[in-house]
Amino acid sequence: MTKMLFQKISVLFFTLILFSACQTKTADTKQSVKESTSMTTEKSSTGQTNELETVSTSSTQQANQTFPAGTLIQAVRENDAAKVATILQDKNYVIDEVNDKGETPLLIATHENFIDIAKQLIDAGADINVQDQISDSPYLYAGAQGKTEILAYMLDKQVPDQQKVNRFGGNALIPAAEKGHLENVKLLLKDGRAAIDHQNNYGYTALIEAVALRDGSEIYQQIVKVLLEGGADKTLKDNTGRTAEDYARSLGYSEMLNTLRSY
């Protein structure tokens, strides 16, 4: 009897121990889940806080940022007017930075005839007279290569430096005439700042080049007439001692010769 009672008490005691252990494990599990949830919430909260701080810091940095050198040139090459506008808001940025060829952003925009970007740069104060390693400036290049809209904007907004000449010693008018850019010739003559009788290193004037170096075609006949109407001196001689009329005669340009003789 006593033995049986002892066995029952032992079983009951063992059962209580198992029950207690299960309760402890359940509590630990709940606490673990709670702690895990708390940690996740903390991480999420921390992540959100860090993100806001990053955005705030980024905005502050952008407000005071100086863009890396070359950024404007790259934006111009990509014809990205919006990016150019953003960079130009940075008053510390050197707008007339140059690449390894001495080209400024404005010269590059003029090369590519990116009219809107060229105007942006001019409005922001880009210098139309900065020359590259082959003596091209935005102004000289626009005149020589028929970038008429850009040239007109330059003449309206800035002062071309007439003391700066191209690698042949010419002003903007001479190559404009030689390359057949009639509208540029008219524009430069109307503006009046490019000397109509300027002579380059070879003694050529715009009038002489329009005759001597071209084919006597209709466009050059018109340019010769416009130059003469503008007061070009047909008696000037180049370094070989020849005038525009001499060249017209020797090359057989009868229409040009008649025009020259009529003035």
C-alpha positions in Angstrom: 0.0 0.0 0.0 2.7 2.4 1.0 4.7 1.4 -2.1 1.7 2.1 -4.4 1.2 5.5 -2.8 4.8 6.4 -3.3 4.6 5.4 -7.0 1.5 7.6 -7.4 3.2 10.6 -5.7 6.3 10.1 -7.9 4.2 10.1 -11.1 2.3 13.2 -10.0 5.5 15.0 -9.2 7.1 14.1 -12.5 3.9 15.3 -14.3 4.2 18.6 -12.5 7.8 19.0 -13.5 6.9 18.3 -17.2 4.1 20.8 -17.1 6.3 23.5 -15.6 8.9 22.9 -18.2 6.4 23.3 -21.0 5.1 26.5 -19.5 8.6 27.9 -19.3 9.3 27.0 -22.9 6.1 28.5 -24.1 6.9 31.7 -22.2 10.4 31.8 -23.7 9.0 31.3 -27.2 6.5 34.2 -26.7 9.3 36.4 -25.3 11.5 35.4 -28.2 8.8 36.3 -30.7 8.1 39.6 -28.9 11.8 40.4 -28.9 12.1 39.5 -32.6 9.1 41.7 -33.4 10.5 44.5 -31.4 13.9 44.2 -33.2 12.2 44.2 -36.6 10.2 47.3 -35.7 13.4 49.0 -34.5 15.2 48.1 -37.6 12.4 49.4 -39.7 12.2 52.5 -37.7 15.9 53.0 -37.9 15.9 52.3 -41.6 13.2 55.0 -42.1 15.0 57.5 -40.0 18.3 56.9 -41.9 16.6 57.3 -45.2 15.0 60.6 -44.2 18.4 61.8 -43.0 20.0 60.7 -46.2 17.5 62.6 -48.3 17.8 65.6 -46.1 21.6 65.5 -46.3 21.6 64.9 -50.0 19.3 67.9 -50.6 21.6 70.1 -48.5 24.7 68.8 -50.4 23.0 69.5 -53.7 22.1 73.0 -52.7 25.8 73.8 -52.1 27.4 71.4 -54.6 30.2 72.3 -57.0 29.9 70.0 -60.0 33.1 68.2 -61.0 35.2 69.8 -63.7 34.2 68.6 -67.2 30.5 68.1 -66.2 29.4 71.0 -68.3 31.4 70.0 -71.4 29.9 66.5 -71.1 26.3 67.8 -70.8 26.9 70.0 -73.9 28.2 67.1 -75.9 25.1 65.1 -75.0 22.9 68.1 -76.0 21.3 67.9 -72.6 19.8 71.3 -72.2 18.2 70.5 -68.8 21.5 69.3 -67.3 23.2 72.4 -68.7 20.6 74.6 -67.0 21.1 72.8 -63.7 24.9 73.1 -63.8 24.6 76.8 -64.7 22.7 77.4 -61.5 26.0 76.7 -59.7 27.6 80.1 -59.6 30.9 78.6 -58.6 31.1 76.6 -61.8 33.7 77.7 -64.3 31.6 78.3 -67.4 34.5 78.7 -69.8 36.3 75.5 -68.7 38.4 74.0 -71.5 39.1 70.5 -72.7 42.5 69.1 -73.9 41.9 71.0 -77.2 41.2 74.3 -75.5 37.5 74.1 -76.5 35.0 75.7 -74.2 31.4 74.5 -73.7 30.2 77.3 -75.9 32.6 76.5 -78.7 31.5 72.8 -78.6 27.9 73.9 -78.7 28.7 76.1 -81.7 30.5 73.2 -83.5 27.4 71.1 -83.2 25.0 74.0 -83.8 23.2 73.3 -80.5 21.3 76.6 -80.7 19.3 76.4 -77.5 22.4 75.3 -75.4 24.5 78.0 -77.0 22.0 80.6 -76.1 21.8 79.3 -72.5 25.6 79.6 -72.2 25.7 83.0 -73.7 22.9 84.2 -71.4 24.9 82.8 -68.5 28.0 84.8 -69.5 30.0 82.4 -71.6 32.8 84.2 -73.4 32.4 84.2 -77.2 36.0 85.2 -77.7 37.9 82.4 -76.0 40.1 80.7 -78.6 41.1 77.0 -78.7 44.4 75.6 -79.7 43.8 76.3 -83.4 42.7 79.9 -82.7 38.9 79.2 -83.2 36.6 81.1 -80.9 32.9 80.6 -80.7 32.4 83.9 -82.5 35.0 83.2 -85.2 33.7 79.7 -85.8 30.1 80.7 -85.9 31.0 83.3 -88.6 33.1 80.9 -90.6 30.9 77.9 -90.5 27.5 79.3 -91.2 26.0 79.0 -87.7 23.9 82.0 -88.4 21.4 81.9 -85.6 24.1 81.4 -83.0 26.1 84.2 -84.6 23.2 86.6 -84.5 22.6 85.8 -80.8 26.3 86.5 -80.1 26.2 89.8 -81.9 23.1 90.8 -80.0 24.3 89.8 -76.5 28.1 90.3 -76.4 30.9 92.2 -78.0 33.1 90.2 -80.4 36.8 91.0 -80.0 38.0 92.1 -83.4 41.6 92.0 -82.3 41.4 88.2 -82.2 41.8 86.5 -85.5 41.8 82.9 -86.8 44.9 80.8 -87.6 45.1 82.5 -91.0 44.9 86.0 -89.6 41.4 86.5 -90.8 38.3 88.0 -89.1 34.9 86.3 -89.1 33.9 87.9 -92.4 36.6 86.5 -94.6 35.9 82.8 -94.2 32.1 83.5 -94.2 32.6 84.9 -97.7 35.0 82.2 -98.8 32.8 79.4 -97.6 29.6 80.8 -99.3 27.7 81.7 -96.1 25.7 84.6 -97.7 23.5 85.2 -94.6 26.5 85.4 -92.3 28.1 87.9 -94.7 25.0 90.0 -94.6 24.7 89.7 -90.9 28.3 90.7 -90.2 28.1 93.6 -92.6 24.9 94.9 -91.0 26.5 94.6 -87.6 29.5 96.6 -88.9 32.1 95.5 -86.3 34.0 93.1 -88.5 36.2 95.2 -90.8 35.0 94.7 -94.4 38.5 95.2 -95.8 40.5 93.3 -93.2 43.4 91.4 -94.8 44.7 88.1 -93.5 48.2 86.7 -93.5 48.0 86.2 -97.3 46.7 89.7 -97.9 43.3 88.3 -98.8 40.1 90.3 -98.0 36.7 88.8 -97.9 36.2 90.1 -101.5 39.4 88.6 -102.8 38.7 85.2 -101.2 35.1 85.1 -102.6 36.6 85.4 -106.0 40.1 83.8 -105.9 39.4 80.7 -103.8 36.0 79.7 -105.1 34.3 78.5 -108.3 32.5 81.7 -109.5 29.1 80.1 -109.0 25.8 82.0 -108.3 26.2 82.1 -104.5 29.7 83.7 -104.8 28.4 86.2 -107.4 25.8 87.3 -104.8 28.5 87.5 -102.1 30.7 89.6 -104.3 27.8 92.0 -105.0 26.8 92.2 -101.3 30.4 93.0 -100.4 30.7 95.7 -103.0 27.4 97.2 -102.0 28.7 97.2 -98.4 31.7 99.3 -99.5 34.4 96.7 -100.0 37.6 98.1 -101.6 38.1 96.3 -104.9 41.5 97.9 -105.4 43.2 96.2 -102.5 45.9 93.7 -103.4 47.0 90.4 -101.8 50.6 89.4 -101.0 51.1 88.5 -104.7 50.0 91.9 -105.9 46.6 90.8 -107.3 43.2 92.3 -106.8 39.8 90.6 -106.9 39.3 91.8 -110.4 42.6 90.3 -111.5 41.5 86.9 -110.2 38.1 87.1 -111.8 39.8 87.9 -115.1 42.4 85.1 -114.9 39.8 82.5 -113.8 37.3 83.4 -116.5 34.6 84.5 -114.1 32.8 86.8 -116.5 29.8 87.6 -114.3 32.0 88.5 -111.4 34.2 90.5 -113.6 31.3 92.5 -114.9 30.0 93.1 -111.3 33.4 94.2 -110.1 33.8 96.6 -113.0 30.4 98.1 -112.4 31.4 99.4 -108.9 
